[in-house]
Amino acid sequence: MFKEDKKVNSLYVHIPFCNHICEYCDFVKLIYNEEFAKDYVDSLIKEIRSYNIGKVNTIYIGGGTPTSLNIDLFEKVLSELSPKLNDGGEFTCEANVESLNKDKLLLLKKYGVNRLSIGVESTHDDLLKFLGRHHTFSDVKTCIKLAKEIGFKNINVDLIYGYKGHTLKLLKEDLENILSLDTPHISIYSLIVDKGSIFYNKGVTEQDSDESREYYDLILKTLREHGYKRYEISNFAKPGYESRHNLTYWRDEEYYGVGLGANGYLNGERYANSKSLYIYNKEYKAESEVITDEMAKEEFLLTNLRLEDGFLLPRYKDRFGIDFLEEHKEAITKLVKNGYASIDENNFRLTDDGLMIIDSLILDLFNK
Ligand code: SF4
């Protein structure tokens, strides 16, 4: 089995608490409770210390809602993580508008957090209500203005499209409103109704793929016209503001993952932590799996091909000891001929049409 001997440079930290539960959500989360949060932060710190992490280039605190922690617990987590970041590293914290106040912004600044990812989801108050969010677009504007005043430049906002009641006209308005926030990074996801969500139980459905393509094309065109590069299927950034942490996942590199339900990838093995708070507080890991060569190749393509620039062919050869173009000669010829992929010199990437059907293209490559 292939193993890369390299330093792990990224750390993901999961804070599972939220102040309320959104109807579309299938993440690992639970309603904030002070006592549970206190025990959880103690367990989390024990888990972080169990890895002997040293320094990393990126840290990402995600959730759940990291900013739902009270200020003391939040400081406990940040002060544990801050010394682990290399100089010039990227330190991201996800935040919800309702719980990101001035004190928490100042605390984030104090501990070196230099990137915020804020869940906006919609700029229409009635649709925010439909999604089960508790903020308004006016709250978003106030929050981002305050974050900028405190000195945060690198800000991402998340938007959701493709659900009942969300028309092309509303999407166009969402894009205009989001652009008016003037953040250098925008993530836009089409709604997925997962089985664990309240939406699923209520029978809410996703858009069909033809309709979804029309919406996606509008997003791509609008954001490109405003100077954002789509560097990953759902992620758009001004030059220099791509998420370095998320690029770790999309380049299929290894990372530490700590916290309830967190996933990690270390020494050729993927692992998942327990999703039960009770179990996690006693024993973190729930399962792990050694990644075989065949699995590693498939994962490499599934992640790297989400990137607009694809991947450098020598990287594939270095990692797997085989030439990608030789290995999949027939399938690649077909993909290029049908306009789904392109090869230039040392690079292999999917075209706009190819990116839209990435999962089925990869199944074809592996004859599944
Ligand atoms: S979408 Fe975010 S804020 Fe809402 S329940 Fe899920 S993790 Fe919590």
Boltz pocket constraint, residues with backbone or C-beta under 6 A from the ligand:
constraints:
  - pocket:
      binder: B
      contacts: [[A, 17], [A, 18], [A, 20], [A, 21], [A, 22], [A, 25], [A, 26], [A, 27], [A, 28], [A, 29], [A, 63], [A, 64], [A, 65], [A, 96], [A, 119]]
      max_distance: 6.0
